[in-house]
Amino acid sequence: MAQSHEIKVERRNDEGKGASRRLRRAGMVPAIVYGGELKPVSIQIAHKDVWHASQNEWFYSSILDLNLGGDVQKVLLRDMQRHPFRQLVMHLDFQRINENEAIRVRVPLQFVNGDTSVAGKTAGVVIMHELTDVEVSCLPGNLPTGIRVDLSALQPGDIVHLSALELPEGVEIPELRLGKEHDHAVVVARQMRAEAEPEAGEEGADAASDAAASPEKK
């Protein structure tokens, strides 16, 4: 089930690049909240709160409660702009949600028991995660924080597709409606081929053959 997390925000009145730069120097992050029947609202959030929240998966795929002086609105993070090399969040976009309308959100895949599976214990087999997240559709109240992928039964050569994922009740993967060609691989237990090492006799024969083929230097 979905978990909500409260984030305190403040309304901001100044707009433009200059105002945003002043906010960042003051330790604040400019943001906007939009969607629903209300007009977009420009807000600001303490950078320390944003940075702390951004270290958690729930910040990107869970319902957030934006608290503006006691007025709480349920939203999803839709975009986050980071500084190219500094540990600095530059801007955030939040979308209001209606608890009675289905939403589409990308949620992380949580892989478990791969190392204890037969594939995980077989030499030369590499368990490859082809996808790390997936888009789901559901009512906000059913939004999972992640999809658990149990690999305990994985055998060498196995492929786990989207259609094999166990989804919580009320949650679906919209892409699967588009046909079998959209049933992408999620995990592949791939057998890596090792190059055969030549035996000592073969190696000597190859060297003699190369010497015989080389023209004699005068």
N, C-alpha and C positions, 0 to 999 in steps of 0.2 A: 504494500500500500504506500501511497505517497506520503512523504514527510514534508512539513513546511518549516521554514527557517526565517526568523524575523531579522530584518535589516533596517536600521533607523536611517532616515533620509531627511533632507531639508529642501525646501523650495528655493530655487535660485531665480533671480530676476534679470541679471546681466546676461547678455547673449554675445556671441562672437568669439573670434580666436583670442583676442586680447583678454577678455573676461575669463576664458578657460585657462589661459596661462597663469593669470593671477590666482585662480582657484587652486591649480596644481602647486604653485609655490606656497600656498597656505596649507598644503596637506590635504586637499579635497579633490574628489574626482567628479567632473561634470557628467551628467547622465540625463536620459530622457525616458519617460514612461508613456506608452501610447497603446491604442487599441480599445475595443469595446465602444460604448456609447459616449465616453468622455473624451475631451480634447487632450492632445498631447501636453504633458507637463514637464518642464525642465526642472531637474533636481540636482542635488549634490550630496555626496557621501564621503565620509572620512576615509582617506586612503588606507589607513591601518586596518579598518574594518573590511574594506574590499580585498586587500591583499591577504588577510587571514582567511576570508571566505574562499578566495580563489584557489587555495591549496587543497580544497576538498572537492570530491566528485559531485556532491550534492549541489554545489553552486551552479553547475552547468546543466543539470538534468532534473532538478527538483523544483517544486513550487516554492516561491519565495514570498514572504509577507513583507511588503514595503510599508513601513510605519512612518507616516508623515504627520507628526504631531498628534498621534492618536487615530488618524484616519488610515486604516490598514487596507491595502489593495493586494490581491493575489496576482503574482506575475511570474513570468519565465524570463530568464536571461536569453536574449536573442543575439547579442553581439557584444564583444569586448575587444577594445583596441589597446594593444600593449606598446610600450616604447620599444624600438628595435633592438636595443642592447641594455638598457637600464631596467632594473626591477621596478617598473612604474606602469600602472594602469592609466591609460589616457582618457578613455570614454566608455560608457556602458549604455546599452539599449535594453529596455525591459518592455515586454508585451503583457498587457492585462489579459486575464483569462476569465472565461465564463464557466463556472463549475458544472453547468448542464450541457456544455458543448465539447465534443471530442477535440483533442489537440494532437499535433504531431511533434514528437520530440526525439532527438537522438539520445539514447541511453547507452552507458558503457556495458561491454560484455565482461563478465567476471568468470575467468577460467579457473577451475578447481580440479584437483586429483590427477592432473596430467602426469606428474612425476611418479605416481604410484601405479599407473596403468601399464599394461603389457608393452604398449608402444614406448612409453617413457623409460622402461627398463631394458629395452632392446638396443644393443649396440648398433650404431650406424643409422638409427632412426631419429629424425628431427621432427618435433611437433611444431608446426608452423601456424601461427595465428593470422589468417588471411584478412580478418576483420577485427577491429577493436571496439566498435560500437555499431548500433543498428537503430534505424528510425522506427518508432512504434506509434500506434494510434490508439487512444483510449480517452476516457473521461479523466479530468484532472485528479479525481479522487482515487483512480486506479493506477496512477502513474508510478511505475517502479523506479527505484534509484539505480537499478542495473538488472541485467538478465544473467542468471547463473548458468554456466555451461559446464556440466559435469563430464569430465573426460575419463572417468574411472574404467569404462569399458572399451577404451580406444585400443585398437589393434594396429600393427604395422600395415600401412597402405590404406587405412580408413580415411574417409572424408566426411566431415560433419557439415551438412547444409543448413541454410536458414530454416527450412521446413522442419528440421529435427529439433529445433530449440523448444524447450518447455517454457511457455509463456504464462504469466499470471492470468487469473480470470479477468475477462474484460479487456485484455490487451491483444492487439494483433499487429502483424508486420504488413503494411500496405503494399509493399513491393511484391509480395507473393501473389497478389491478385493479377499481376501483369503477365503471368505465364511461367512455365518451367525454366525458361532461359534466365529468369530473374532469381532463381533459387540458388543464390551464390554460395560458394564454399566459405565456411567460417573457420574450420580447422582442417589441416591436412597432416597426417602422420607419414611423412615422406622418408623412404629408404634411400639414403645417400650411397651412390656407387663408389666403391673404393677402387683405385687403379691397381691392377695386379702387378706385384713386383716380380721382375724376371728372376728365374732361378740362376744359381751360380754358373751352371754349365751353359745355359742359354746366353748369359751375359758375356762369357768368354768367347762363344761362337760368334756372337754379333761383333765383338771387337776384332776378331780375326777376319771376319768378312769385310769389315770396313777397311782394314789395313790392306787387304788384297785388292780392294776396289780403288784405293788411292794410287795415283801415279807416283812412280819413284822419282825422288828428287835427285838431280845430278849436281 
